[in-house]
Amino acid sequence: MNPMKQILSASFAICLLLLAGSIQAKDLVVKEPPKSMDKLYPPQSKEPKWIQQMHKLSGSFGGVFVNMKEKDWENADKKADVFLEAYGEAAKMIPEWKDYFDMDAAKAFTEAVKTHDPAKIGKASGGVGKTCGKCHHEQTVAVWTRYHWPKVEHMKITDPVSEKEMEYGKYMKTLAGSFRATTVNFGEGQYARAAKSARALEKQFTELKSTCSKCHVTDNVKLFFVGDETKAALQAMRKELDADKPNPGTFWKNVGILGKQGCKKCHLTHRSYAIIQEMWEEK
């Protein structure tokens, strides 16, 4: 497939993604978490209480098996008691999720641990594990999306070309417009216009580093998508456009590098969560 067709195919794929009417797989629907969960996460709570409770559950449940393997039954019994208490606490934290919990299964597991019989412990753990697995399967992505993924709609960024501050979504459309103008004009042989758009694209793409700082604090993360490779591709595109006779092969090669190493990787990492958030807002 030639470079131009690759760009068109990618654009078509993006359009299909944006037109998707629901966020679901064969057996997964991402529903917004209940509002009662808000009190367990910042800013309503100073600490992420739900995650802390999950760590308490996971640590005590896993601790049973660590101690069982080491035949340290005294500590295995203690971990079982901690687990039962933590399981009961978690069951009361989110009223809408009470049906995910099975206290009888949790008690049966704790009692099995006290027998010091690995076979009985393993069998009883299945009942508890089933309840945990169902909740994780149905709710983990939703919880990550709501409480661990910042909303890009709250971000502002200044366009280095127009020098206007704008919302992140609008900025991305402006950036996409510069990218499109660069490739379309090049394809039409309008090299002066393509060069003008490429200069705008380079400035706007590089400015994306400022949005990385909204969430990330280390420089290596900030440069992961807007780093040396994409910077070199942008410079090579602009250099080719400034030549007396631009080389299409070189130009499209660098368009591909920018699209794959910058745009695509960033979108694969961030875009799905943003789409889920957007669809929740539209309800």
N, C-alpha and C positions, 0 to 999 in steps of 0.2 A: 504494500500500500504506500502511495507516495505521501510526502509530508502534508500537502494540502488536504488530502482525503482523511489523514489521521486527525487533523484539527477539526474537520467537519464532523467526523464520527464522534469525537469527544464532545463537541457541542451538542450533538443530538442526544448523546447519553445523559448529559446534564439536564437537558430539557425534559427527558423522560422522568428523571429523578424529581425535578421540581413539580411535575404534574401528578406525582403519586398522590392518591386520595387518602391513603391511610398508612400508618406505620405498623406493619405487622408482617410476621413470617408465618409459616404454616401453622405453628402452634404457639405463637407469641404475639401478644398485643401490649403495647406500652401505654399504660394508663397513668394519668397523673396521680402521685401519691396523695393520701388524704390530708386535709389541712391540719388535722390534729398532730401531724408529724412535725409541723413547723416549730412547735415548742421545744423540740428535742435537738434543734440545730440553731447555730447563730443566724441572724442576730437575736432571736428571742431567747436563746440559751447561750451562756458564755462558752459552754463546752458542747461538742457534738455527742450528746448523751446516748443517742441510738447506736452510734458506732462503738462507743465505749462499752455499751451493754453487749454488743455482738462480740467484741474482743473477750469480754468476760465469759460469755458462753463458749466461744471457740476454744479459749485457753483451758477452761475446765474440762470440756468434753474431750479435747485432744489429750489433755493431761492424764485422763483416766487410762488411755491406751499406752502412753509413754511409760507410766508407772506399772501397768499390767505387764508390759514387755520386760521390764526390769524386776518383776515380781516384788515390787514395793507396794504391798497391799494397803499399808497404813495410809500412804499418800494418795493411792487410788481411791480409797473410801472418802478421803477429805475432798478430793476433786469432784467426786460424784455428788457430794452434798452441796458444794458450791454451784455446780451445774444446775441442780434441781431448783435451788433458790433463784439463780439468775434466769432460768427458763420461766419460772413463775412471775418474776418481775417484768420480763420482756412481754409476756402475754397480756399484761395490763397497761402497757405503755401506749399502745395504739388501738383503741376500741374497735376500729373498722377491720383490724387484722386478727381479731381474737380467734377466728376459725382456723388460722394457720397453726395454732398451738394445740397440742394434745397432752394435757397434764398426766393422763393415765399412762401414756407411753413414756413420759419423762420419769415418772415414779417407778415404772417397771424397769427402766434402765438402771436407775439408782439402786434398786433392790438387787438387780442382777450383779452389779459390781460388788455388792456386799457378800455375794456367794463365793467370790474369788474364782469363779469358773469361767475361763476365757470363752468357751463355747456359748454359754448362756449370755455372757456380756455381748459377744458379737451379734447374737440373734436379737437381743433386746435393743441394741443400738440402731438396728434397721428401722424400727418404728419411729424413733426420734429423728433419725437422719432423713426419713421421708418427709417429715413436716418441714424441716429446715430447707431441704432441697426444693420443695414446692414454692415456698416463699421466695427463695433466692432466684429461682427460675422466672417467676412472674414479676418480681418487684425490684431486683437489683439495678437493672438498667434505668428504670424510672427514678429511683432514689439518687443514683449517680447524676442523672441529668438535672434533677431539681436542686440538689443540695451541694453537689461537688463541682458543678460546671457553671462558671459565671455566664450571665446573659449578655450577649454581645450588644443587645439593644441599649444597654446602659453605657456603652463605650462611645466616646467622641474622638474624632481624629481630624486634624487640619490637612486639607488638600494642599500640597506644596505648589501646585500649579495655579489654582484659583485663590489660594490663601484663605479659603473659607472653612470654618469648622463645620463638620457634618456628622450625622449618625453613621455608625459603622456600616450598616447595610447599604446606605446611599453611597458611601465611599467605595465599597466593593463594586457597586454597579458602575461607578465612574472609572475605576481601575479597569474593569472588564471592557468598558467602552474604549479606553485607550489601547488596550491589547488588541481588540477587534479592529480598530481603525488602522493599527500598524500592519496587521496581517492582510486585511482586505485591500488596503492601498498598495501594499507590496505586490499582491497577486494581480492587481490591475496595472502594474507598472508605474504607479504614481509614487515614485520614490521620495520626492520632496515632502509630500503629505505624510508618507509612512515614516520618514525621519522625524518630522515634527511630533507625530503621535508617539514614536519610540522614546523621544526625550521626555515626554510627559509620563509615559509608562515607567521609565527607569526611576524617575523621582517618586512617583506614587507607590511603586512596588517597594522601594527602599524604605519609604516612610512607614510601612507596615511594622517595622521593628518597634515602633513606639507603642503599638497595640499589644505586642508580646509582653511588654513591661507591665501591662495591667494585671497580669497573672503570674508571670515568671520574673525572677529576680537575677538569675545567673546569665551571664553573657552567652555561654555556649547554647543555651536553650533559645535565646532571642535570635541567634544566628542559624538555627537549625533549618528553617525554611527560607530565610532571607540571608543567606551566607555567601561564601566565596564563589560557589558554583553558579548560583543564580546571578550573582553580581557580574561574573565573567561572561555569562550568556547574554545579559542585557548590554554590556559594553561591546560584545562582538556583534550583536544585532545592529547597534547604532553605528559601529565602525563600518559595517558592510553597507549600510544605507548612505553613508557619507562618501563611499567610493564612486568613481566615475561610472563603473559598470558593476553593480552589485551581483554577487554570486548567489543564485537561488538556493543551491545546495547548502552553503554555509549558513545562510539566513535561516532556512527552515530547520536545520539541525539545532541551532541555538533556540529557536522558538520551542522545539520539542524539549530541550533541556529545561527551559524555564517552566514550561507547562507541567512536566513530570516531577522535577525536583522541588519546585516551589508551589505552584497552584495545586496540583493533584495531591501531593503528600500532606499539605496543610488541610485541604478539604477532607481527605480520608480520616485525618485525626480529629478534626473539629466539627465538620459540617453536619454529621448525623445528629449530634446532640443539639445543635442549633435548630435543625429542622423540627425535632421533636418539641423543643421549647416553643417554637413559632406556632406549631399546630395546636398546642395546648392553649396558647394565647388567643387563637382564633375561635375557640369553642364558644 
